[in-house]
């Protein structure tokens, strides 16, 4: 019977730069290859470049919509 020589550690592309990385402690920023790619992705979410498709679950409240006289 042939011995399985495949590496059990998965390899996947970095979501930002697509560089292949191994899912291991050697890449502490996984699934990203580096802190730079991780921060670039965070910036894209913060600037709303990345969005989850669909309708919002709630409407945004503006401070003018609040009735502060009720307790």
PQR file with spaces between the fields and no chain letter, atoms N, CA, C, O and H, PARSE charges and radii, in Angstrom:
ATOM       1  N    UNK     1       0.843   -1.169    0.000 -0.4000 1.5000
ATOM       2  CA   UNK     1       0.000    0.000    0.000 -0.0000 2.0000
ATOM       3  C    UNK     1       0.892    1.238    0.000  0.5500 1.7000
ATOM       4  O    UNK     1       1.800    1.334    0.826 -0.5500 1.4000
ATOM       5  N    UNK     2       0.655    2.197   -0.914 -0.4000 1.5000
ATOM       6  CA   UNK     2       1.482    3.404   -0.955 -0.0000 2.0000
ATOM       7  C    UNK     2       1.268    4.263    0.288  0.5500 1.7000
ATOM       8  O    UNK     2       0.158    4.385    0.804 -0.5500 1.4000
ATOM       9  H    UNK     2      -0.083    2.120   -1.585  0.4000 1.0000
ATOM      10  N    UNK     3       2.357    4.848    0.744 -0.4000 1.5000
ATOM      11  CA   UNK     3       2.299    5.705    1.917 -0.0000 2.0000
ATOM      12  C    UNK     3       1.863    7.106    1.501  0.5500 1.7000
ATOM      13  O    UNK     3       2.303    7.620    0.472 -0.5500 1.4000
ATOM      14  H    UNK     3       3.259    4.749    0.324  0.4000 1.0000
ATOM      15  N    UNK     4       0.993    7.725    2.307 -0.4000 1.5000
ATOM      16  CA   UNK     4       0.522    9.084    2.017 -0.0000 2.0000
ATOM      17  C    UNK     4       1.639   10.060    2.356  0.5500 1.7000
ATOM      18  O    UNK     4       2.019   10.194    3.519 -0.5500 1.4000
ATOM      19  H    UNK     4       0.636    7.308    3.143  0.4000 1.0000
ATOM      20  N    UNK     5       2.169   10.744    1.338 -0.4000 1.5000
ATOM      21  CA   UNK     5       3.261   11.698    1.557 -0.0000 2.0000
ATOM      22  C    UNK     5       2.785   13.134    1.498  0.5500 1.7000
ATOM      23  O    UNK     5       3.598   14.057    1.556 -0.5500 1.4000
ATOM      24  H    UNK     5       1.861   10.635    0.393  0.4000 1.0000
ATOM      25  N    UNK     6       1.477   13.342    1.382 -0.4000 1.5000
ATOM      26  CA   UNK     6       0.980   14.714    1.310 -0.0000 2.0000
ATOM      27  C    UNK     6       1.119   15.399    2.667  0.5500 1.7000
ATOM      28  O    UNK     6       0.995   14.771    3.719 -0.5500 1.4000
ATOM      29  H    UNK     6       0.816   12.592    1.334  0.4000 1.0000
ATOM      30  N    UNK     7       1.374   16.676    2.614 -0.4000 1.5000
ATOM      31  CA   UNK     7       1.531   17.474    3.827 -0.0000 2.0000
ATOM      32  C    UNK     7       0.143   17.779    4.387  0.5500 1.7000
ATOM      33  O    UNK     7      -0.701   18.303    3.661 -0.5500 1.4000
ATOM      34  H    UNK     7       1.475   17.186    1.760  0.4000 1.0000
ATOM      35  N    UNK     8      -0.119   17.462    5.673 -0.4000 1.5000
ATOM      36  CA   UNK     8      -1.439   17.728    6.236 -0.0000 2.0000
ATOM      37  C    UNK     8      -1.702   19.214    6.502  0.5500 1.7000
ATOM      38  O    UNK     8      -2.842   19.598    6.763 -0.5500 1.4000
ATOM      39  H    UNK     8       0.567   17.037    6.263  0.4000 1.0000
ATOM      40  N    UNK     9      -0.668   20.049    6.438 -0.4000 1.5000
ATOM      41  CA   UNK     9      -0.834   21.473    6.671 -0.0000 2.0000
ATOM      42  C    UNK     9      -1.350   22.135    5.401  0.5500 1.7000
ATOM      43  O    UNK     9      -0.688   22.073    4.365 -0.5500 1.4000
ATOM      44  H    UNK     9       0.258   19.737    6.225  0.4000 1.0000
ATOM      45  N    UNK    10      -2.520   22.769    5.459 -0.4000 1.5000
ATOM      46  CA   UNK    10      -3.079   23.377    4.247 -0.0000 2.0000
ATOM      47  C    UNK    10      -2.311   24.620    3.793  0.5500 1.7000
ATOM      48  O    UNK    10      -1.762   25.364    4.606 -0.5500 1.4000
ATOM      49  H    UNK    10      -3.058   22.819    6.300  0.4000 1.0000
ATOM      50  N    UNK    11      -2.288   24.820    2.503 -0.4000 1.5000
ATOM      51  CA   UNK    11      -1.706   26.015    1.895 -0.0000 2.0000
ATOM      52  C    UNK    11      -2.844   26.760    1.213  0.5500 1.7000
ATOM      53  O    UNK    11      -3.659   26.156    0.515 -0.5500 1.4000
ATOM      54  H    UNK    11      -2.733   24.216    1.843  0.4000 1.0000
ATOM      55  N    UNK    12      -2.899   28.069    1.417 -0.4000 1.5000
ATOM      56  CA   UNK    12      -3.951   28.873    0.814 -0.0000 2.0000
ATOM      57  C    UNK    12      -3.394   30.227    0.410  0.5500 1.7000
ATOM      58  O    UNK    12      -2.349   30.641    0.911 -0.5500 1.4000
ATOM      59  H    UNK    12      -2.237   28.559    1.985  0.4000 1.0000
ATOM      60  N    UNK    13      -4.085   30.926   -0.499 -0.4000 1.5000
ATOM      61  CA   UNK    13      -3.587   32.234   -0.916 -0.0000 2.0000
ATOM      62  C    UNK    13      -3.957   33.319    0.099  0.5500 1.7000
ATOM      63  O    UNK    13      -5.026   33.278    0.707 -0.5500 1.4000
ATOM      64  H    UNK    13      -4.934   30.589   -0.906  0.4000 1.0000
ATOM      65  N    UNK    14      -3.070   34.271    0.267 -0.4000 1.5000
ATOM      66  CA   UNK    14      -3.354   35.439    1.104 -0.0000 2.0000
ATOM      67  C    UNK    14      -4.543   36.170    0.476  0.5500 1.7000
ATOM      68  O    UNK    14      -4.542   36.392   -0.735 -0.5500 1.4000
ATOM      69  H    UNK    14      -2.201   34.304   -0.227  0.4000 1.0000
ATOM      70  N    UNK    15      -5.554   36.550    1.258 -0.4000 1.5000
ATOM      71  CA   UNK    15      -6.712   37.238    0.689 -0.0000 2.0000
ATOM      72  C    UNK    15      -6.371   38.576    0.029  0.5500 1.7000
ATOM      73  O    UNK    15      -7.100   39.025   -0.855 -0.5500 1.4000
ATOM      74  H    UNK    15      -5.555   36.369    2.242  0.4000 1.0000
ATOM      75  N    UNK    16      -5.281   39.215    0.441 -0.4000 1.5000
ATOM      76  CA   UNK    16      -4.924   40.516   -0.120 -0.0000 2.0000
ATOM      77  C    UNK    16      -4.040   40.417   -1.357  0.5500 1.7000
ATOM      78  O    UNK    16      -4.374   40.967   -2.406 -0.5500 1.4000
ATOM      79  H    UNK    16      -4.689   38.850    1.160  0.4000 1.0000
ATOM      80  N    UNK    17      -2.910   39.716   -1.237 -0.4000 1.5000
ATOM      81  CA   UNK    17      -1.934   39.706   -2.333 -0.0000 2.0000
ATOM      82  C    UNK    17      -1.884   38.388   -3.098  0.5500 1.7000
ATOM      83  O    UNK    17      -1.199   38.283   -4.116 -0.5500 1.4000
ATOM      84  H    UNK    17      -2.638   39.269   -0.384  0.4000 1.0000
ATOM      85  N    UNK    18      -2.608   37.385   -2.610 -0.4000 1.5000
ATOM      86  CA   UNK    18      -2.703   36.061   -3.249 -0.0000 2.0000
ATOM      87  C    UNK    18      -1.433   35.229   -3.141  0.5500 1.7000
ATOM      88  O    UNK    18      -1.342   34.172   -3.765 -0.5500 1.4000
ATOM      89  H    UNK    18      -3.164   37.470   -1.784  0.4000 1.0000
ATOM      90  N    UNK    19      -0.447   35.680   -2.362 -0.4000 1.5000
ATOM      91  CA   UNK    19       0.772   34.896   -2.141 -0.0000 2.0000
ATOM      92  C    UNK    19       0.413   33.635   -1.366  0.5500 1.7000
ATOM      93  O    UNK    19      -0.323   33.729   -0.384 -0.5500 1.4000
ATOM      94  H    UNK    19      -0.521   36.539   -1.855  0.4000 1.0000
ATOM      95  N    UNK    20       0.894   32.466   -1.759 -0.4000 1.5000
ATOM      96  CA   UNK    20       0.545   31.249   -1.024 -0.0000 2.0000
ATOM      97  C    UNK    20       1.197   31.224    0.359  0.5500 1.7000
ATOM      98  O    UNK    20       2.381   31.524    0.508 -0.5500 1.4000
ATOM      99  H    UNK    20       1.492   32.390   -2.557  0.4000 1.0000
ATOM     100  N    UNK    21       0.405   30.863    1.358 -0.4000 1.5000
ATOM     101  CA   UNK    21       0.924   30.732    2.714 -0.0000 2.0000
ATOM     102  C    UNK    21       0.513   29.378    3.272  0.5500 1.7000
ATOM     103  O    UNK    21      -0.471   28.783    2.833 -0.5500 1.4000
ATOM     104  H    UNK    21      -0.557   30.619    1.237  0.4000 1.0000
ATOM     105  N    UNK    22       1.267   28.909    4.229 -0.4000 1.5000
ATOM     106  CA   UNK    22       0.962   27.662    4.918 -0.0000 2.0000
ATOM     107  C    UNK    22       0.254   28.016    6.214  0.5500 1.7000
ATOM     108  O    UNK    22       0.699   28.900    6.945 -0.5500 1.4000
ATOM     109  H    UNK    22       2.067   29.392    4.586  0.4000 1.0000
ATOM     110  N    UNK    23      -0.849   27.330    6.506 -0.4000 1.5000
ATOM     111  CA   UNK    23      -1.610   27.601    7.724 -0.0000 2.0000
ATOM     112  C    UNK    23      -0.840   27.010    8.901  0.5500 1.7000
ATOM     113  O    UNK    23      -1.053   25.862    9.291 -0.5500 1.4000
ATOM     114  H    UNK    23      -1.211   26.611    5.913  0.4000 1.0000
ATOM     115  N    UNK    24       0.063   27.823    9.459 -0.4000 1.5000
ATOM     116  CA   UNK    24       0.894   27.353   10.572 -0.0000 2.0000
ATOM     117  C    UNK    24       1.315   28.539   11.416  0.5500 1.7000
ATOM     118  O    UNK    24       1.044   29.691   11.074 -0.5500 1.4000
ATOM     119  H    UNK    24       0.236   28.755    9.142  0.4000 1.0000
ATOM     120  N    UNK    25       1.980   28.245   12.522 -0.4000 1.5000
ATOM     121  CA   UNK    25       2.457   29.289   13.420 -0.0000 2.0000
ATOM     122  C    UNK    25       3.523   30.173   12.762  0.5500 1.7000
ATOM     123  O    UNK    25       3.844   31.241   13.282 -0.5500 1.4000
ATOM     124  H    UNK    25       2.200   27.309   12.800  0.4000 1.0000
ATOM     125  N    UNK    26       4.070   29.737   11.624 -0.4000 1.5000
ATOM     126  CA   UNK    26       5.055   30.544   10.905 -0.0000 2.0000
ATOM     127  C    UNK    26       4.418   31.811   10.332  0.5500 1.7000
ATOM     128  O    UNK    26       5.119   32.766    9.995 -0.5500 1.4000
ATOM     129  H    UNK    26       3.809   28.870   11.201  0.4000 1.0000
ATOM     130  N    UNK    27       3.098   31.814   10.225 -0.4000 1.5000
ATOM     131  CA   UNK    27       2.360   32.963    9.694 -0.0000 2.0000
ATOM     132  C    UNK    27       1.381   33.446   10.769  0.5500 1.7000
ATOM     133  O    UNK    27       0.204   33.086   10.731 -0.5500 1.4000
ATOM     134  H    UNK    27       2.529   31.038   10.499  0.4000 1.0000
ATOM     135  N    UNK    28       1.848   34.251   11.723 -0.4000 1.5000
ATOM     136  CA   UNK    28       0.983   34.672   12.833 -0.0000 2.0000
ATOM     137  C    UNK    28      -0.169   35.574   12.390  0.5500 1.7000
ATOM     138  O    UNK    28      -1.109   35.773   13.159 -0.5500 1.4000
ATOM     139  H    UNK    28       2.804   34.542   11.754  0.4000 1.0000
ATOM     140  N    UNK    29      -0.126   36.119   11.186 -0.4000 1.5000
ATOM     141  CA   UNK    29      -1.191   36.997   10.699 -0.0000 2.0000
ATOM     142  C    UNK    29      -2.171   36.263    9.797  0.5500 1.7000
ATOM     143  O    UNK    29      -2.967   36.891    9.099 -0.5500 1.4000
ATOM     144  H    UNK    29       0.638   35.956   10.561  0.4000 1.0000
ATOM     145  N    UNK    30      -2.118   34.924    9.810 -0.4000 1.5000
ATOM     146  CA   UNK    30      -2.973   34.143    8.923 -0.0000 2.0000
ATOM     147  C    UNK    30      -4.433   34.493    9.107  0.5500 1.7000
ATOM     148  O    UNK    30      -4.849   34.728   10.242 -0.5500 1.4000
ATOM     149  H    UNK    30      -1.472   34.414   10.377  0.4000 1.0000
ATOM     150  N    UNK    31      -5.209   34.541    8.093 -0.4000 1.5000
ATOM     151  CA   UNK    31      -4.977   34.009    6.763 -0.0000 2.0000
ATOM     152  C    UNK    31      -4.157   34.931    5.860  0.5500 1.7000
ATOM     153  O    UNK    31      -4.000   34.648    4.672 -0.5500 1.4000
ATOM     154  H    UNK    31      -4.871   34.351    7.171  0.4000 1.0000
ATOM     155  N    UNK    32      -3.638   36.020    6.404 -0.4000 1.5000
ATOM     156  CA   UNK    32      -2.819   36.946    5.616 -0.0000 2.0000
ATOM     157  C    UNK    32      -1.352   36.553    5.719  0.5500 1.7000
ATOM     158  O    UNK    32      -0.941   35.909    6.684 -0.5500 1.4000
ATOM     159  H    UNK    32      -3.766   36.250    7.369  0.4000 1.0000
ATOM     160  N    UNK    33      -0.565   36.944    4.722 -0.4000 1.5000
ATOM     161  CA   UNK    33       0.851   36.579    4.724 -0.0000 2.0000
ATOM     162  C    UNK    33       1.679   37.499    5.614  0.5500 1.7000
ATOM     163  O    UNK    33       2.781   37.137    6.027 -0.5500 1.4000
ATOM     164  H    UNK    33      -0.899   37.467    3.938  0.4000 1.0000
ATOM     165  N    UNK    34       1.153   38.693    5.911 -0.4000 1.5000
ATOM     166  CA   UNK    34       1.935   39.653    6.692 -0.0000 2.0000
ATOM     167  C    UNK    34       0.999   40.628    7.396  0.5500 1.7000
ATOM     168  O    UNK    34      -0.197   40.688    7.111 -0.5500 1.4000
ATOM     169  H    UNK    34       0.258   38.987    5.575  0.4000 1.0000
ATOM     170  N    UNK    35       1.569   41.379    8.314 -0.4000 1.5000
ATOM     171  CA   UNK    35       0.793   42.409    9.004 -0.0000 2.0000
ATOM     172  C    UNK    35       0.333   43.475    8.010  0.5500 1.7000
ATOM     173  O    UNK    35      -0.764   44.018    8.141 -0.5500 1.4000
ATOM     174  H    UNK    35       2.541   41.329    8.546  0.4000 1.0000
ATOM     175  N    UNK    36       1.169   43.771    7.024 -0.4000 1.5000
ATOM     176  CA   UNK    36       0.817   44.767    6.005 -0.0000 2.0000
ATOM     177  C    UNK    36      -0.465   44.373    5.280  0.5500 1.7000
ATOM     178  O    UNK    36      -1.375   45.191    5.144 -0.5500 1.4000
ATOM     179  H    UNK    36       2.060   43.330    6.918  0.4000 1.0000
ATOM     180  N    UNK    37      -0.545   43.128    4.812 -0.4000 1.5000
ATOM     181  CA   UNK    37      -1.747   42.670    4.107 -0.0000 2.0000
ATOM     182  C    UNK    37      -2.957   42.668    5.043  0.5500 1.7000
ATOM     183  O    UNK    37      -4.071   42.986    4.627 -0.5500 1.4000
ATOM     184  H    UNK    37       0.195   42.463    4.922  0.4000 1.0000
ATOM     185  N    UNK    38      -2.730   42.309    6.304 -0.4000 1.5000
ATOM     186  CA   UNK    38      -3.822   42.301    7.281 -0.0000 2.0000
ATOM     187  C    UNK    38      -4.361   43.718    7.486  0.5500 1.7000
ATOM     188  O    UNK    38      -5.575   43.916    7.520 -0.5500 1.4000
ATOM     189  H    UNK    38      -1.825   42.050    6.642  0.4000 1.0000
ATOM     190  N    UNK    39      -3.475   44.699    7.622 -0.4000 1.5000
ATOM     191  CA   UNK    39      -3.898   46.082    7.836 -0.0000 2.0000
ATOM     192  C    UNK    39      -4.540   46.681    6.585  0.5500 1.7000
ATOM     193  O    UNK    39      -5.459   47.494    6.689 -0.5500 1.4000
ATOM     194  H    UNK    39      -2.489   44.538    7.594  0.4000 1.0000
ATOM     195  N    UNK    40      -4.064   46.289    5.413 -0.4000 1.5000
ATOM     196  CA   UNK    40      -4.685   46.767    4.172 -0.0000 2.0000
ATOM     197  C    UNK    40      -6.126   46.273    4.084  0.5500 1.7000
ATOM     198  O    UNK    40      -7.014   47.026    3.685 -0.5500 1.4000
ATOM     199  H    UNK    40      -3.317   45.629    5.328  0.4000 1.0000
ATOM     200  N    UNK    41      -6.366   45.021    4.453 -0.4000 1.5000
ATOM     201  CA   UNK    41      -7.709   44.468    4.436 -0.0000 2.0000
ATOM     202  C    UNK    41      -8.604   45.167    5.460  0.5500 1.7000
ATOM     203  O    UNK    41      -9.758   45.480    5.167 -0.5500 1.4000
ATOM     204  H    UNK    41      -5.644   44.410    4.777  0.4000 1.0000
ATOM     205  N    UNK    42      -8.077   45.411    6.654 -0.4000 1.5000
ATOM     206  CA   UNK    42      -8.830   46.116    7.679 -0.0000 2.0000
ATOM     207  C    UNK    42      -9.210   47.516    7.187  0.5500 1.7000
ATOM     208  O    UNK    42     -10.331   47.972    7.413 -0.5500 1.4000
ATOM     209  H    UNK    42      -7.139   45.156    6.893  0.4000 1.0000
ATOM     210  N    UNK    43      -8.283   48.190    6.520 -0.4000 1.5000
ATOM     211  CA   UNK    43      -8.566   49.508    5.964 -0.0000 2.0000
ATOM     212  C    UNK    43      -9.660   49.468    4.908  0.5500 1.7000
ATOM     213  O    UNK    43     -10.479   50.384    4.828 -0.5500 1.4000
ATOM     214  H    UNK    43      -7.372   47.819    6.337  0.4000 1.0000
ATOM     215  N    UNK    44      -9.681   48.412    4.095 -0.4000 1.5000
ATOM     216  CA   UNK    44     -10.738   48.268    3.086 -0.0000 2.0000
ATOM     217  C    UNK    44     -12.099   48.098    3.742  0.5500 1.7000
ATOM     218  O    UNK    44     -13.088   48.643    3.253 -0.5500 1.4000
ATOM     219  H    UNK    44      -9.015   47.668    4.160  0.4000 1.0000
ATOM     220  N    UNK    45     -12.169   47.350    4.843 -0.4000 1.5000
ATOM     221  CA   UNK    45     -13.447   47.212    5.559 -0.0000 2.0000
ATOM     222  C    UNK    45     -13.833   48.541    6.195  0.5500 1.7000
ATOM     223  O    UNK    45     -15.000   48.929    6.145 -0.5500 1.4000
ATOM     224  H    UNK    45     -11.365   46.907    5.240  0.4000 1.0000
ATOM     225  N    UNK    46     -12.870   49.248    6.794 -0.4000 1.5000
ATOM     226  CA   UNK    46     -13.163   50.517    7.465 -0.0000 2.0000
ATOM     227  C    UNK    46     -13.634   51.581    6.482  0.5500 1.7000
ATOM     228  O    UNK    46     -14.477   52.410    6.822 -0.5500 1.4000
ATOM     229  H    UNK    46     -11.921   48.933    6.835  0.4000 1.0000
ATOM     230  N    UNK    47     -13.098   51.564    5.269 -0.4000 1.5000
ATOM     231  CA   UNK    47     -13.508   52.549    4.260 -0.0000 2.0000
ATOM     232  C    UNK    47     -14.720   52.080    3.462  0.5500 1.7000
ATOM     233  O    UNK    47     -15.158   52.749    2.527 -0.5500 1.4000
ATOM     234  H    UNK    47     -12.413   50.890    4.992  0.4000 1.0000
ATOM     235  N    UNK    48     -15.254   50.926    3.842 -0.4000 1.5000
ATOM     236  CA   UNK    48     -16.416   50.304    3.204 -0.0000 2.0000
ATOM     237  C    UNK    48     -16.165   49.911    1.749  0.5500 1.7000
ATOM     238  O    UNK    48     -17.098   49.847    0.949 -0.5500 1.4000
ATOM     239  H    UNK    48     -14.898   50.382    4.602  0.4000 1.0000
ATOM     240  N    UNK    49     -14.886   49.646    1.405 -0.4000 1.5000
ATOM     241  CA   UNK    49     -14.577   49.084    0.092 -0.0000 2.0000
ATOM     242  C    UNK    49     -15.053   47.641    0.020  0.5500 1.7000
ATOM     243  O    UNK    49     -15.463   47.164   -1.039 -0.5500 1.4000
ATOM     244  H    UNK    49     -14.128   49.698    2.055  0.4000 1.0000
ATOM     245  N    UNK    50     -14.995   46.947    1.158 -0.4000 1.5000
ATOM     246  CA   UNK    50     -15.547   45.591    1.271 -0.0000 2.0000
ATOM     247  C    UNK    50     -16.919   45.726    1.908  0.5500 1.7000
ATOM     248  O    UNK    50     -17.080   46.429    2.906 -0.5500 1.4000
ATOM     249  H    UNK    50     -14.662   47.334    2.018  0.4000 1.0000
ATOM     250  N    UNK    51     -17.897   45.060    1.339 -0.4000 1.5000
ATOM     251  CA   UNK    51     -19.244   45.071    1.913 -0.0000 2.0000
ATOM     252  C    UNK    51     -19.840   43.690    1.793  0.5500 1.7000
ATOM     253  O    UNK    51     -19.527   42.943    0.866 -0.5500 1.4000
ATOM     254  H    UNK    51     -17.767   44.488    0.529  0.4000 1.0000
ATOM     255  N    UNK    52     -20.693   43.358    2.729 -0.4000 1.5000
ATOM     256  CA   UNK    52     -21.446   42.115    2.656 -0.0000 2.0000
ATOM     257  C    UNK    52     -22.718   42.435    1.892  0.5500 1.7000
ATOM     258  O    UNK    52     -23.459   43.336    2.286 -0.5500 1.4000
ATOM     259  H    UNK    52     -20.947   43.966    3.482  0.4000 1.0000
ATOM     260  N    UNK    53     -22.995   41.704    0.788 -0.4000 1.5000
ATOM     261  CA   UNK    53     -24.162   42.038   -0.029 -0.0000 2.0000
ATOM     262  C    UNK    53     -25.471   41.799    0.712  0.5500 1.7000
ATOM     263  O    UNK    53     -25.562   40.936    1.585 -0.5500 1.4000
ATOM     264  H    UNK    53     -22.394   40.972    0.468  0.4000 1.0000
ATOM     265  N    UNK    54     -26.475   42.579    0.347 -0.4000 1.5000
ATOM     266  CA   UNK    54     -27.799   42.417    0.932 -0.0000 2.0000
ATOM     267  C    UNK    54     -28.319   43.730    1.476  0.5500 1.7000
ATOM     268  O    UNK    54     -27.626   44.748    1.479 -0.5500 1.4000
ATOM     269  H    UNK    54     -26.401   43.280   -0.362  0.4000 1.0000
ATOM     270  N    UNK    55     -29.540   43.681    1.931 -0.4000 1.5000
ATOM     271  CA   UNK    55     -30.179   44.851    2.512 -0.0000 2.0000
ATOM     272  C    UNK    55     -29.753   44.999    3.972  0.5500 1.7000
ATOM     273  O    UNK    55     -29.575   43.995    4.660 -0.5500 1.4000
ATOM     274  H    UNK    55     -30.103   42.854    1.928  0.4000 1.0000
ATOM     275  N    UNK    56     -29.587   46.225    4.455 -0.4000 1.5000
ATOM     276  CA   UNK    56     -29.254   46.403    5.857 -0.0000 2.0000
ATOM     277  C    UNK    56     -30.401   45.910    6.744  0.5500 1.7000
ATOM     278  O    UNK    56     -31.570   45.996    6.366 -0.5500 1.4000
ATOM     279  H    UNK    56     -29.732   47.041    3.896  0.4000 1.0000
ATOM     280  N    UNK    57     -30.059   45.402    7.906 -0.4000 1.5000
ATOM     281  CA   UNK    57     -31.051   44.878    8.836 -0.0000 2.0000
ATOM     282  C    UNK    57     -31.758   46.029    9.551  0.5500 1.7000
ATOM     283  O    UNK    57     -32.912   45.881    9.955 -0.5500 1.4000
ATOM     284  H    UNK    57     -29.110   45.333    8.212  0.4000 1.0000
ATOM     285  N    UNK    58     -31.110   47.139    9.709 -0.4000 1.5000
ATOM     286  CA   UNK    58     -31.682   48.289   10.405 -0.0000 2.0000
ATOM     287  C    UNK    58     -31.307   49.555    9.666  0.5500 1.7000
ATOM     288  O    UNK    58     -30.348   49.578    8.894 -0.5500 1.4000
ATOM     289  H    UNK    58     -30.173   47.260    9.381  0.4000 1.0000
ATOM     290  N    UNK    59     -32.062   50.597    9.906 -0.4000 1.5000
ATOM     291  CA   UNK    59     -31.745   51.907    9.343 -0.0000 2.0000
ATOM     292  C    UNK    59     -30.805   52.631   10.291  0.5500 1.7000
ATOM     293  O    UNK    59     -30.885   52.461   11.508 -0.5500 1.4000
ATOM     294  H    UNK    59     -32.841   50.578   10.533  0.4000 1.0000
ATOM     295  N    UNK    60     -29.930   53.425    9.741 -0.4000 1.5000
ATOM     296  CA   UNK    60     -29.025   54.208   10.575 -0.0000 2.0000
ATOM     297  C    UNK    60     -29.818   55.262   11.328  0.5500 1.7000
ATOM     298  O    UNK    60     -30.671   55.940   10.755 -0.5500 1.4000
ATOM     299  H    UNK    60     -29.864   53.563    8.752  0.4000 1.0000
ATOM     300  N    UNK    61     -29.532   55.394   12.604 -0.4000 1.5000
ATOM     301  CA   UNK    61     -30.157   56.447   13.405 -0.0000 2.0000
ATOM     302  C    UNK    61     -29.260   57.671   13.380  0.5500 1.7000
ATOM     303  O    UNK    61     -28.053   57.582   13.603 -0.5500 1.4000
ATOM     304  H    UNK    61     -28.839   54.843   13.070  0.4000 1.0000
ATOM     305  N    UNK    62     -29.852   58.778   13.113 -0.4000 1.5000
ATOM     306  CA   UNK    62     -29.127   60.036   13.201 -0.0000 2.0000
ATOM     307  C    UNK    62     -29.469   60.682   14.529  0.5500 1.7000
ATOM     308  O    UNK    62     -30.564   60.471   15.051 -0.5500 1.4000
ATOM     309  H    UNK    62     -30.833   58.850   12.932  0.4000 1.0000
ATOM     310  N    UNK    63     -28.577   61.447   15.073 -0.4000 1.5000
ATOM     311  CA   UNK    63     -28.829   62.044   16.376 -0.0000 2.0000
ATOM     312  C    UNK    63     -30.083   62.911   16.349  0.5500 1.7000
ATOM     313  O    UNK    63     -30.737   63.051   17.382 -0.5500 1.4000
ATOM     314  H    UNK    63     -27.688   61.618   14.649  0.4000 1.0000
ATOM     315  N    UNK    64     -30.437   63.488   15.225 -0.4000 1.5000
ATOM     316  CA   UNK    64     -31.652   64.285   15.106 -0.0000 2.0000
ATOM     317  C    UNK    64     -32.916   63.456   15.188  0.5500 1.7000
ATOM     318  O    UNK    64     -33.994   64.004   15.421 -0.5500 1.4000
ATOM     319  H    UNK    64     -29.905   63.374   14.386  0.4000 1.0000
ATOM     320  N    UNK    65     -32.813   62.148   15.002 -0.4000 1.5000
ATOM     321  CA   UNK    65     -33.973   61.255   15.077 -0.0000 2.0000
ATOM     322  C    UNK    65     -34.309   60.849   16.507  0.5500 1.7000
ATOM     323  O    UNK    65     -35.371   60.276   16.750 -0.5500 1.4000
ATOM     324  H    UNK    65     -31.938   61.703   14.813  0.4000 1.0000
ATOM     325  N    UNK    66     -33.435   61.132   17.442 -0.4000 1.5000
ATOM     326  CA   UNK    66     -33.632   60.702   18.822 -0.0000 2.0000
ATOM     327  C    UNK    66     -34.472   61.711   19.587  0.5500 1.7000
ATOM     328  O    UNK    66     -34.257   62.918   19.477 -0.5500 1.4000
ATOM     329  H    UNK    66     -32.573   61.597   17.245  0.4000 1.0000
ATOM     330  N    UNK    67     -35.420   61.220   20.356 -0.4000 1.5000
ATOM     331  CA   UNK    67     -36.215   62.061   21.229 -0.0000 2.0000
ATOM     332  C    UNK    67     -35.617   61.947   22.616  0.5500 1.7000
ATOM     333  O    UNK    67     -35.849   60.963   23.318 -0.5500 1.4000
ATOM     334  H    UNK    67     -35.594   60.240   20.445  0.4000 1.0000
ATOM     335  N    UNK    68     -34.859   62.935   23.010 -0.4000 1.5000
ATOM     336  CA   UNK    68     -34.146   62.879   24.282 -0.0000 2.0000
ATOM     337  C    UNK    68     -35.011   63.323   25.458  0.5500 1.7000
ATOM     338  O    UNK    68     -34.551   63.293   26.599 -0.5500 1.4000
ATOM     339  H    UNK    68     -34.671   63.735   22.440  0.4000 1.0000
ATOM     340  N    UNK    69     -36.260   63.734   25.204 -0.4000 1.5000
ATOM     341  CA   UNK    69     -37.117   64.176   26.299 -0.0000 2.0000
ATOM     342  C    UNK    69     -37.768   63.005   27.017  0.5500 1.7000
ATOM     343  O    UNK    69     -38.218   63.168   28.151 -0.5500 1.4000
ATOM     344  H    UNK    69     -36.634   63.758   24.277  0.4000 1.0000
ATOM     345  N    UNK    70     -37.835   61.829   26.397 -0.4000 1.5000
ATOM     346  CA   UNK    70     -38.423   60.662   27.031 -0.0000 2.0000
ATOM     347  C    UNK    70     -37.372   59.939   27.856  0.5500 1.7000
ATOM     348  O    UNK    70     -36.213   59.851   27.450 -0.5500 1.4000
ATOM     349  H    UNK    70     -37.470   61.697   25.475  0.4000 1.0000
ATOM     350  N    UNK    71     -37.763   59.429   28.993 -0.4000 1.5000
ATOM     351  CA   UNK    71     -36.826   58.704   29.853 -0.0000 2.0000
ATOM     352  C    UNK    71     -37.289   57.313   30.042  0.5500 1.7000
ATOM     353  O    UNK    71     -36.637   56.534   30.738 -0.5500 1.4000
ATOM     354  H    UNK    71     -38.704   59.501   29.323  0.4000 1.0000
